[in-house]
Amino acid sequence: MDIKTIAIIGSGTMGTGIAQVAATQGYSTILFDINDTALKKAKLNIEIALENLAQKQKITTEQKDTALSRIRYTSEFSEIEGELIIEAIVENLSAKQELFSTLEERLPATTIFCSNTSSIPITQIASACKYPERVIGMHFFNPAPVMKLVEVIAGEASDKKLVEIVKKVAQNMQKVPILVKDYPGFIVNRVARHFYGESLKILSEQVAEMEQIDELLEATGFKMGAFKLMDLIGVDVNFAVTVSLFNAFYQDARFRPNLIQQKKVEAKFWGRKTGKGFYTYPDSK
């Protein structure tokens, strides 16, 4: 199966990054979002990111211009098309199920539907579709243009041949795809919950301030401390993943959400994207 066009649904941090990667690596790319303002921001961010790469001579000016020409931005649902669809919307099972079940009604029977979910089992998402064999997990990591790893997840009904095609697409994007079994949190986010959870627990128990915790983590080899990383990912997104895993593991205490993070979410202190999270980012709004 020849993948020429990839449509990304959702122009948040992850969707924007995935669109940049797809276009840079030669795919005709469609970036969809119902919010025109979000689309304009995504377009600007991609232009800035590619210009920075060109300035650093990591890509040529011609490569930059070609990549930008490959991206079409749209808020019209009817304009979503392509051999492969990647959803990067809210981490909510019902929303993902509704999206895929609606899209498969109007797209060709050969279309592959990929979810960028970081915690929801692919089998659950696919259960709402007429053709669950076409639903596969393709989990990128933030920032998508930089991080090499992509978790490729096969649900119980996923067609093995389509899984291999998705793996090949990830390789074409210059990523390192790892085949993962369909289990809550897969590998990385299951492990990462304790990185965030223990950091939040230490903060809530007043053992140390968040700046000290981040400094200690970075001193031991982590590129970014837990609180800085939550701000980068999005405190709201990180919290949603934690809640999802907590419920998926039947309220196992190991995955219990933290009230400090919940309060940040309720206050809409979602990190870099809102200008304030655990830290303050005056120039990020």
N, C-alpha and C positions, 0 to 999 in steps of 0.2 A: 504494500500500500504506500503510495507516494504522498507524503504530507507536504503540501505547498503553503496552505493558509492556516494560521492558528488564531483563534479568537480568544481573548482573555476577558472574562466577565468580572468587573470590579476594578476601579482605578485607584484603590488605596495604595499603600506603600508596597505591598507584595505584588499586586496586579501591575502596577507601573514598572516595577523592577523586572518582572517576567516579560512584559511587553518589550522592554529595552533589550533584554537578552535575545528574545526571539527575532526581533528585527535586525539586530547586529549580526546574528548568525545566519541570515539569509532568508528567513521566513516572511512571507507576506503576513502582516499582523493587523488585527482589528482589536482595538481596546474599547470596550463598552462600559458605560456607567449611566445610570438614570439621572445622575446629577451633573449638569453641564459645568458647574463651577469646579467640581472635582476633576472633570476631564481636562479643563483648561490648566489646572494646577499640575496634573499628570504630564501634560504636553510640555509645559514649561520645565518641569523637573527632568524629563528625559532630554530635552534640548540642552539644559545646563550640564547634565551628567556627560553627555556625549561630547560637548564642547570642551569640558575639562579633560576628557580622555585624549582629545585631539591636541590640546595645549601641552599635555604631558608626553605627546608623541607615542601614545599607546595604540592609537588608530590614526589613520590619515584623515585629512579634511574630506577627501572623496568618500571614504568609508563612512564618515559621520553623516554626510549629506545623503548617501545611499540608504543608510539605516533609517534616517528620519523619513525618507520618501516611502519607505515600506509600511509605515504605520498609518492606519486610518482610525480616527477617533469618532465615536458615535454614541448618541443617547437613544437611538432608534432600535428597539428590540428586533424589528424585522430585518435589520441589516447585519445581524449576527449570522455568520456563515464560516465554513472552513471544514477541513477534514478532521481537525482536532480542536476541541473546546477545553479551555482551562478555567474553572471557576475559582475566584479568589474573593469571595464575598464573606459576609459575616459568619462567624463560627456557630452556626445554628443548623441543626439537622433538618428541620422543616423547610427552612429557606432553601437549602441545597437540594432537597428532594423536589420541591416545587419547581425550581429552576430547571433541573434536568428533565423532569417529566414534561414540562411545557416545551422545552427545546426539541425533544425527540419527536414531538408531534409534527414539527415543520421542517426538520433537517433530514437529509438522506440517511438511509438505514446503515450506511457504512461509517457514519460519524462516530468518533471516539470522544467520550466525555471524561475529562480528568478533573479531579478535585484536589485543590491545594490545601485541604483540611489538614490540621496538625494534630487532631485528636479523635475525630469522629470515625468509627469503623466504616470502611468503604461498603461493606455488605449492607449496612443500615441505609446508607444513602441510595444504593442501587435498588433496594427493595421496593421503592416507589416507582421504578421505571419498568416499562414494558420489555425493554431489552437490557437487563442488568449485566449481561456479559460485556456490554460496551462501556461500563463504568469502571474506572481505574484511578487509583490515587497517584498523584504526582506532586509530592510535597517539597517545595523549594524552601530555602532558608534566607533570612533577612541579614544583609541586603542581597537580594537575588543576583544582581550583576557581579557580585564579588564572591559569594559563598559557592563552593564547588559541589557540595553534596546535594543530591536529590533523592528522596525516598520514593521508590516506585512500589505501590501497594496493590496487590491483587485481592479483590474480594472473593467470596466463595463462588460467585458465578462468573467472575471475570474470564474472558477468553484469553488463553495463554499466548496466542499469536498476537493479540492486540497489546498485551503487556510487553511483549518483546519490541513492538513498534514504538511504544511509549519510551521504553528504555533507550532505543536507538535515537529517538528525538532528543532525549536528554543528552546523549553523547554528542549529537550534532550541535547542541548548544554549548559544547565544551564543558559539560558538567560530568560529575562522577555519580552515576545512578547505582543505588543499592536496592536490591529486591528485598522487600520486607513483608512479613506476614501481617494479615489484617487483625490488628489487636489495638485496643485503645492506647493512643499516644505513640503507637509504633515503637521506634527505638529512641530517637533523640529526645522527643518531648516527654517520654516516660522517665528517662534519666534526668532530664533538665528540671523536672518539677522539684526535685530535692535541692537543686542548686538555688532556685528561687525561694522555695518553701522554707528551707533552713535559714536563709539570709533574713527573710521576713520574721521568722520566729526569734532569731537572735535580736533583731531590732525591737520586736514587741516585748521581749523580756528585758530590754534595756541593758543588754550585755555590752553593746557597742553602738555607736552612731552609724548611720548608713554610709557616710563618707569613709569611716574606718573599715567597715566591712568590705566595701568596694576596693579600697586601697590594699587590704590584705589579700583579697582574691586575685587582684592584678599582680601583686608581688609574688604570688605562688605560680604564676604562669598563664592565668586567664587573660585574654586580650581585653576583656571588659568586665567590670564588676556586675553583680546581679541587678542592682538598682539602675545603673546606667543602661544595662541591656534591656530591662523591662521598659524603660523610657523610649528606647530606640524601637523596639518591637511594637510598643503600644501597651500601656498598662491595662487598657480595656480588653485588648486581644489576649494578653497574657492571662488575665483573670478568667476570661471565658474558657480558655483551654484548661485551666486548673479546675474550674467547676465541672467541665465536661468529663475530665478524667476521674474526678471525685465521684461523680454519679456512675460513670461506666464501671468503676471498680467497687460499686455497692457501698459507697461512703467509707472506704478504707481510710483510716486516719492518716496514712502516709501521704495522701493527696489532699488533705483538708485545706480549703481556701483560708486566707488570712484576712482578718477584719481591716487591717491597715490598708491592704490593697483594695478591698471592697469600697472603703470610704473614698479613696482616690478616684475610683471609677464613678461613684455616685456624684462626686464634685466635678466630674468631667476634667480631672487632671490626668490626661491620658498620655502624657509624655511629650516628646518632641513635636508631634503633630498638632498639639494644642498650645504649645509654648510653656507648659508646666506639667510636671509629673512628680517624681520624687525630687527631681532637680528643676531648675527654672531655665527656660530657653527663650530669652527675649527676642531673638531674631528668627525664630522658627515659625511663627504664625503666618 
